[in-house]
């Protein structure tokens, strides 16, 4: 989620706690075996693909992602971290602080790179080339430090209103700036980045399709999905809403299919109060089914942080194990 005004993804992570969940997982097996609304059920012997699963656990929190591997009993393959978004100088300074921590892990990385700092920059200026140097510098560092094939997450949740790069302010400006960043970063020798276009789930008064940069500038289609549904519906109702709402999961898979692009889930998790968070194994098990049943998924990163931390929610933790440990 990582909205301005919420707990910063750069702040210290919450202390991770290990839970004894084997008995809970056995009990849960009969509870979570319902039909998935958005995906066909392929049976309990369906193979999972743990190399595509990973997590965000906080700033440079390698051990927090490792804990997900311990939770499911086998290595996960991916992780995510963010570069600082307060100022351009802070963004550039954060790159050599963060990248080396992950280079020793073997995780395939998704890097959240802010399109704009918190103040003093605009989409229009970016589209005109004012920040080319910053993105070229980041790309050169990544290529030089074994991250030339990583996933680049630009302008995440652009259909919302909480980030300075909100596309609602000027969709053509967002599109032009996105294309310029992608062109700049791809031009660095050795770059093999994959760029994921990543709205958040739901309708915020602005259709994300109005800010699609075009297939030539997008490698992956992403969506952030949290168990946040206003009104406090029961778990099955919440899931049906997430699947069928405007710009929900059904739209997401259809849009990616129409553009012949693989899909990513750069953030998914239990969510944030008052309309999300809390122990919900129904959501976790149905998201696992959604991920496991789609061969076009290339990355699924659980937001194991704050109110979404699995180790704080025993039934959801057990559902995660049941969904991804096979």
Residue pairs with C-beta under 8 A, 6 or more apart in sequence:
1 157
1 200
1 224
1 226
1 267
1 271
1 272
1 303
2 9
2 82
2 112
2 156
2 157
2 267
3 157
3 160
3 162
3 163
4 118
4 162
4 163
5 162
6 272
6 306
7 306
9 56
9 58
9 59
9 82
9 112
9 305
10 59
10 82
10 84
10 94
11 58
11 59
12 58
12 59
13 57
13 58
13 59
13 61
13 64
13 305
14 58
14 305
14 306
14 309
16 57
16 63
16 64
16 67
16 309
16 311
17 311
17 312
18 67
18 70
18 311
19 311
19 314
19 317
21 71
21 314
21 317
21 318
21 321
24 314
24 315
24 317
24 318
25 318
25 321
25 322
27 318
28 281
28 285
28 315
28 318
28 319
28 322
29 322
31 281
32 281
32 282
32 284
32 285
32 319
32 322
32 323
33 44
34 236
34 282
34 285
34 286
35 41
36 286
36 289
36 290
36 293
37 239
37 240
37 243
37 244
37 286
38 243
38 249
38 250
38 253
38 286
38 290
39 289
39 290
39 293
39 294
40 293
41 289
41 293
42 292
42 293
45 326
46 292
46 293
46 326
47 292
47 326
48 288
48 292
48 323
48 324
48 325
48 326
49 292
49 297
50 72
50 74
50 75
50 76
50 77
50 324
51 76
51 77
51 78
52 77
52 78
52 291
52 297
52 298
52 299
52 300
53 68
53 72
53 76
53 77
53 78
53 291
53 300
53 301
53 302
53 324
54 65
54 68
54 76
54 77
54 78
54 79
54 80
54 107
54 108
54 110
54 299
54 300
54 301
54 302
55 64
55 65
55 68
55 76
55 78
55 79
55 80
55 301
55 302
55 303
55 304
56 65
56 79
56 80
56 81
56 267
56 301
56 302
56 303
56 304
56 305
57 63
57 64
57 65
57 67
57 68
57 79
57 304
57 305
58 64
58 305
59 81
59 82
59 98
60 81
60 97
60 98
60 101
60 102
62 79
62 101
62 102
62 105
64 304
64 305
65 76
65 79
65 105
65 107
65 304
67 304
67 311
68 76
68 302
68 304
68 310
69 75
69 76
71 310
71 311
71 317
71 320
71 321
72 320
72 321
72 324
72 325
73 321
73 325
74 325
76 107
76 324
77 107
77 108
78 107
78 108
78 109
78 110
78 299
78 300
78 301
79 102
79 105
79 107
79 108
79 109
79 110
79 301
80 109
80 110
80 111
80 112
80 153
80 266
80 301
81 98
81 101
81 102
81 109
81 111
81 112
82 111
82 112
82 113
82 114
83 91
83 94
83 95
83 98
83 111
83 112
83 113
83 114
83 138
84 90
84 91
84 93
84 94
85 91
85 114
85 116
85 117
85 118
86 117
86 118
87 117
87 118
87 120
88 117
88 121
88 131
88 134
90 117
91 113
91 114
91 117
91 134
91 138
92 134
92 137
92 138
95 138
95 141
95 142
96 141
99 141
99 142
99 145
99 147
100 145
102 109
103 145
103 146
103 147
108 149
108 150
108 151
108 299
109 147
109 150
109 151
110 150
110 151
110 152
110 153
110 196
110 264
110 266
110 299
110 301
111 142
111 147
111 150
111 151
111 152
111 153
112 153
112 156
112 266
113 135
113 138
113 152
113 153
113 154
114 163
114 165
115 123
115 126
115 154
115 155
115 164
115 165
115 177
115 178
115 181
116 122
116 123
116 126
116 163
116 164
116 165
117 164
118 164
119 164
121 130
121 131
121 164
122 173
123 165
123 167
123 169
123 170
123 173
123 174
123 176
123 177
124 170
124 173
125 131
126 173
126 177
126 180
126 181
127 173
127 176
127 177
127 180
129 180
132 180
132 184
135 181
135 184
135 185
136 184
136 185
136 187
136 188
138 185
139 184
139 185
139 188
139 191
139 193
140 188
142 148
142 150
142 191
142 193
143 188
143 189
143 190
143 191
148 190
148 191
148 192
148 193
149 192
149 193
149 194
150 193
150 194
151 193
151 194
151 195
151 196
151 220
151 264
151 299
152 185
152 193
152 194
152 195
152 196
153 196
153 198
153 222
153 266
154 178
154 181
154 182
154 195
154 196
154 197
154 198
155 163
155 165
155 167
155 174
155 178
155 198
156 163
156 198
156 200
156 222
156 224
156 266
156 267
157 163
157 198
157 199
157 200
157 224
158 165
158 166
158 167
158 174
158 198
158 199
158 208
158 211
159 166
159 167
159 168
159 199
159 200
159 204
159 206
159 207
159 208
159 211
159 247
160 166
160 200
160 204
161 168
161 204
165 174
165 177
167 174
167 175
167 206
167 208
167 210
167 211
168 204
168 205
168 206
171 206
171 210
171 211
174 211
175 211
175 212
175 213
175 214
178 197
178 213
178 217
179 213
179 214
179 217
182 195
182 213
182 217
183 217
185 191
185 193
185 195
186 193
193 219
194 219
194 220
195 217
195 218
195 219
195 220
196 218
196 219
196 220
196 221
196 222
196 264
196 266
196 299
197 212
197 213
197 218
197 220
197 221
197 222
198 222
198 223
198 224
198 264
198 266
199 208
199 222
199 223
199 224
199 247
200 223
200 224
201 223
201 224
201 225
201 226
201 242
201 245
201 247
201 248
201 249
201 252
202 245
202 246
202 247
202 248
203 245
203 246
203 247
207 247
208 247
209 255
212 218
215 259
215 260
215 261
218 259
218 261
219 261
219 262
220 261
220 262
220 263
220 264
220 298
220 299
221 252
221 255
221 256
221 259
221 261
221 262
221 263
221 264
222 263
222 264
222 265
222 266
223 249
223 252
223 263
223 264
223 265
224 265
224 266
224 267
224 268
225 242
225 249
225 265
225 267
225 268
225 287
226 267
226 268
226 269
226 270
226 271
226 272
226 276
226 303
226 308
227 238
227 242
227 269
227 270
227 271
227 276
227 277
227 278
227 280
227 283
228 271
228 272
228 275
228 276
229 237
229 238
229 241
229 242
229 275
229 276
230 275
231 275
232 275
233 241
235 280
235 282
235 283
236 282
238 280
238 283
239 282
239 283
239 286
241 248
242 248
242 249
243 249
243 250
244 250
249 290
252 263
253 263
253 294
256 262
256 263
256 296
257 296
262 296
262 297
262 298
263 294
263 296
263 297
263 298
264 297
264 298
264 299
264 300
264 301
265 287
265 291
265 297
265 299
265 300
265 301
266 299
266 301
267 301
267 303
268 287
268 300
268 301
268 302
268 303
269 302
269 303
269 304
269 305
269 308
270 276
270 277
270 278
270 279
270 280
270 283
270 284
270 307
270 308
270 313
270 316
271 277
271 307
271 308
272 306
272 307
272 308
273 307
276 307
277 307
277 308
278 307
278 313
279 313
279 314
279 315
279 316
280 313
280 315
280 316
281 315
281 316
281 318
281 319
282 319
283 316
284 316
284 319
284 320
284 323
285 319
285 322
285 323
287 323
288 319
288 320
288 322
288 323
288 324
289 323
291 297
291 300
291 323
292 323
292 324
302 308
302 310
302 320
304 310
304 311
310 316
310 317
310 320
311 317
